[in-house]
Amino acid sequence: MSSELGDEELERIRQKKLAELQDSMVDEQKGERGQDRLEAQKQALLRTILTTEARQRLTNIRMVRPEFAEQLELQLIQLAQTGRLKIPLSDDQLKETLRRLQSQKRDITIRRI
């Protein structure tokens, strides 16, 4: 009889673990869907903010410097939402914005003595 109780208890534990695993998978999928939805919204905003050429330049930047491109996208969206950006932003205007961002960046040199 004790082996039957052990088997039943083992089966309950298995069922509980399976349910926990399924719950965690559902939560993970919900999180991924939320991220996908946010990314789609961001891309839709960028389509209205940037011209085709400017979006292509941003895509090229993303391939080389993904973190920088992400920050730039968020800044562009923020500027457009506050009305501080002329819409649509052309490729030349995006290049000028990038030049200004690069000029703000300090060059750090290390000299050995």
Phi and psi restraints in degrees (value plus and minus 20) as a CYANA .aco file:
   2 SER   PHI     -85.9   -45.9
   2 SER   PSI     -48.4    -8.4
   3 SER   PHI     -91.0   -51.0
   3 SER   PSI     -52.3   -12.3
   4 GLU   PHI     -87.2   -47.2
   4 GLU   PSI     -61.3   -21.3
   5 LEU   PHI     -83.9   -43.9
   5 LEU   PSI     -60.7   -20.7
   6 GLY   PHI     -83.0   -43.0
   6 GLY   PSI     -61.7   -21.7
   7 ASP   PHI     -85.9   -45.9
   7 ASP   PSI     -62.4   -22.4
   8 GLU   PHI     -84.7   -44.7
   8 GLU   PSI     -62.8   -22.8
   9 GLU   PHI     -85.3   -45.3
   9 GLU   PSI     -61.4   -21.4
  10 LEU   PHI     -81.6   -41.6
  10 LEU   PSI     -61.1   -21.1
  11 GLU   PHI     -85.8   -45.8
  11 GLU   PSI     -60.2   -20.2
  12 ARG   PHI     -82.5   -42.5
  12 ARG   PSI     -62.1   -22.1
  13 ILE   PHI     -83.0   -43.0
  13 ILE   PSI     -62.6   -22.6
  14 ARG   PHI     -81.4   -41.4
  14 ARG   PSI     -65.2   -25.2
  15 GLN   PHI     -82.8   -42.8
  15 GLN   PSI     -61.3   -21.3
  16 LYS   PHI     -83.6   -43.6
  16 LYS   PSI     -65.0   -25.0
  17 LYS   PHI     -83.0   -43.0
  17 LYS   PSI     -60.9   -20.9
  18 LEU   PHI     -83.0   -43.0
  18 LEU   PSI     -63.2   -23.2
  19 ALA   PHI     -83.7   -43.7
  19 ALA   PSI     -61.4   -21.4
  20 GLU   PHI     -82.7   -42.7
  20 GLU   PSI     -62.3   -22.3
  21 LEU   PHI     -83.4   -43.4
  21 LEU   PSI     -63.7   -23.7
  22 GLN   PHI     -83.9   -43.9
  22 GLN   PSI     -61.5   -21.5
  23 ASP   PHI     -81.8   -41.8
  23 ASP   PSI     -63.6   -23.6
  24 SER   PHI     -86.7   -46.7
  24 SER   PSI     -55.3   -15.3
  25 MET   PHI     -86.5   -46.5
  25 MET   PSI     -59.9   -19.9
  26 VAL   PHI     -83.9   -43.9
  26 VAL   PSI     -64.5   -24.5
  27 ASP   PHI     -81.5   -41.5
  27 ASP   PSI     -61.9   -21.9
  28 GLU   PHI     -83.4   -43.4
  28 GLU   PSI     -62.2   -22.2
  29 GLN   PHI     -85.3   -45.3
  29 GLN   PSI     -58.6   -18.6
  30 LYS   PHI     -82.5   -42.5
  30 LYS   PSI     -62.3   -22.3
  31 GLY   PHI     -83.1   -43.1
  31 GLY   PSI     -62.3   -22.3
  32 GLU   PHI     -85.2   -45.2
  32 GLU   PSI     -60.7   -20.7
  33 ARG   PHI     -83.7   -43.7
  33 ARG   PSI     -59.5   -19.5
  34 GLY   PHI     -83.4   -43.4
  34 GLY   PSI     -63.0   -23.0
  35 GLN   PHI     -85.1   -45.1
  35 GLN   PSI     -61.9   -21.9
  36 ASP   PHI     -81.6   -41.6
  36 ASP   PSI     -61.6   -21.6
  37 ARG   PHI     -85.5   -45.5
  37 ARG   PSI     -62.4   -22.4
  38 LEU   PHI     -84.3   -44.3
  38 LEU   PSI     -61.5   -21.5
  39 GLU   PHI     -83.3   -43.3
  39 GLU   PSI     -60.4   -20.4
  40 ALA   PHI     -84.7   -44.7
  40 ALA   PSI     -60.5   -20.5
  41 GLN   PHI     -84.3   -44.3
  41 GLN   PSI     -61.7   -21.7
  42 LYS   PHI     -82.9   -42.9
  42 LYS   PSI     -63.6   -23.6
  43 GLN   PHI     -85.5   -45.5
  43 GLN   PSI     -55.9   -15.9
  44 ALA   PHI     -84.9   -44.9
  44 ALA   PSI     -61.8   -21.8
  45 LEU   PHI     -83.3   -43.3
  45 LEU   PSI     -62.8   -22.8
  46 LEU   PHI     -84.4   -44.4
  46 LEU   PSI     -53.5   -13.5
  47 ARG   PHI     -83.6   -43.6
  47 ARG   PSI     -52.6   -12.6
  48 THR   PHI    -103.0   -63.0
  48 THR   PSI     -48.6    -8.6
  49 ILE   PHI    -101.0   -61.0
  49 ILE   PSI     -59.5   -19.5
  50 LEU   PHI    -129.5   -89.5
  50 LEU   PSI     129.3   169.3
  51 THR   PHI     -95.2   -55.2
  51 THR   PSI     150.8   190.8
  52 THR   PHI     -79.0   -39.0
  52 THR   PSI     -63.7   -23.7
  53 GLU   PHI     -85.4   -45.4
  53 GLU   PSI     -60.0   -20.0
  54 ALA   PHI     -86.9   -46.9
  54 ALA   PSI     -58.6   -18.6
  55 ARG   PHI     -84.4   -44.4
  55 ARG   PSI     -57.5   -17.5
  56 GLN   PHI     -84.8   -44.8
  56 GLN   PSI     -62.0   -22.0
  57 ARG   PHI     -82.2   -42.2
  57 ARG   PSI     -61.9   -21.9
  58 LEU   PHI     -83.8   -43.8
  58 LEU   PSI     -57.6   -17.6
  59 THR   PHI     -83.4   -43.4
  59 THR   PSI     -62.2   -22.2
  60 ASN   PHI     -83.3   -43.3
  60 ASN   PSI     -61.1   -21.1
  61 ILE   PHI     -83.2   -43.2
  61 ILE   PSI     -59.9   -19.9
  62 ARG   PHI     -80.5   -40.5
  62 ARG   PSI     -55.4   -15.4
  63 MET   PHI     -87.3   -47.3
  63 MET   PSI     -53.7   -13.7
  64 VAL   PHI    -110.4   -70.4
  64 VAL   PSI     -64.8   -24.8
  65 ARG   PHI    -154.5  -114.5
  65 ARG   PSI      60.7   100.7
  66 PRO   PHI     -79.1   -39.1
  66 PRO   PSI     -59.9   -19.9
  67 GLU   PHI     -86.6   -46.6
  67 GLU   PSI     -62.6   -22.6
  68 PHE   PHI     -83.1   -43.1
  68 PHE   PSI     -62.9   -22.9
  69 ALA   PHI     -82.9   -42.9
  69 ALA   PSI     -60.6   -20.6
  70 GLU   PHI     -82.0   -42.0
  70 GLU   PSI     -65.7   -25.7
  71 GLN   PHI     -83.9   -43.9
  71 GLN   PSI     -61.7   -21.7
  72 LEU   PHI     -83.0   -43.0
  72 LEU   PSI     -62.8   -22.8
  73 GLU   PHI     -79.5   -39.5
  73 GLU   PSI     -66.7   -26.7
  74 LEU   PHI     -83.6   -43.6
  74 LEU   PSI     -58.9   -18.9
  75 GLN   PHI     -85.4   -45.4
  75 GLN   PSI     -62.8   -22.8
  76 LEU   PHI     -82.6   -42.6
  76 LEU   PSI     -62.6   -22.6
  77 ILE   PHI     -83.7   -43.7
  77 ILE   PSI     -63.6   -23.6
  78 GLN   PHI     -82.8   -42.8
  78 GLN   PSI     -64.8   -24.8
  79 LEU   PHI     -83.7   -43.7
  79 LEU   PSI     -59.5   -19.5
  80 ALA   PHI     -87.3   -47.3
  80 ALA   PSI     -59.3   -19.3
  81 GLN   PHI     -89.2   -49.2
  81 GLN   PSI     -50.0   -10.0
  82 THR   PHI    -109.0   -69.0
  82 THR   PSI     -22.5    17.5
  83 GLY   PHI      60.7   100.7
  83 GLY   PSI      -4.7    35.3
  84 ARG   PHI    -115.5   -75.5
  84 ARG   PSI      -8.7    31.3
  85 LEU   PHI    -152.3  -112.3
  85 LEU   PSI     111.7   151.7
  86 LYS   PHI     -95.8   -55.8
  86 LYS   PSI     104.9   144.9
  87 ILE   PHI    -127.0   -87.0
  87 ILE   PSI     117.9   157.9
  88 PRO   PHI     -99.8   -59.8
  88 PRO   PSI     128.6   168.6
  89 LEU   PHI    -103.6   -63.6
  89 LEU   PSI     101.4   141.4
  90 SER   PHI    -100.4   -60.4
  90 SER   PSI     151.5   191.5
  91 ASP   PHI     -83.1   -43.1
  91 ASP   PSI     -61.9   -21.9
  92 ASP   PHI     -83.6   -43.6
  92 ASP   PSI     -60.1   -20.1
  93 GLN   PHI     -86.7   -46.7
  93 GLN   PSI     -57.9   -17.9
  94 LEU   PHI     -85.2   -45.2
  94 LEU   PSI     -61.6   -21.6
  95 LYS   PHI     -80.8   -40.8
  95 LYS   PSI     -61.8   -21.8
  96 GLU   PHI     -84.2   -44.2
  96 GLU   PSI     -60.7   -20.7
  97 THR   PHI     -81.7   -41.7
  97 THR   PSI     -62.4   -22.4
  98 LEU   PHI     -84.9   -44.9
  98 LEU   PSI     -59.8   -19.8
  99 ARG   PHI     -81.2   -41.2
  99 ARG   PSI     -63.0   -23.0
 100 ARG   PHI     -83.7   -43.7
 100 ARG   PSI     -60.0   -20.0
 101 LEU   PHI     -85.2   -45.2
 101 LEU   PSI     -59.1   -19.1
 102 GLN   PHI     -89.7   -49.7
 102 GLN   PSI     -55.3   -15.3
 103 SER   PHI     -90.6   -50.6
 103 SER   PSI     -45.6    -5.6
 104 GLN   PHI     -94.1   -54.1
 104 GLN   PSI     -42.5    -2.5
 105 LYS   PHI     -94.5   -54.5
 105 LYS   PSI     111.0   151.0
 106 ARG   PHI    -103.9   -63.9
 106 ARG   PSI     122.9   162.9
 107 ASP   PHI    -110.3   -70.3
 107 ASP   PSI     105.8   145.8
 108 ILE   PHI    -127.5   -87.5
 108 ILE   PSI     104.4   144.4
 109 THR   PHI    -138.9   -98.9
 109 THR   PSI     123.9   163.9
 110 ILE   PHI    -133.6   -93.6
 110 ILE   PSI     103.1   143.1
 111 ARG   PHI    -130.2   -90.2
 111 ARG   PSI     115.5   155.5
 112 ARG   PHI    -115.0   -75.0
 112 ARG   PSI     119.1   159.1
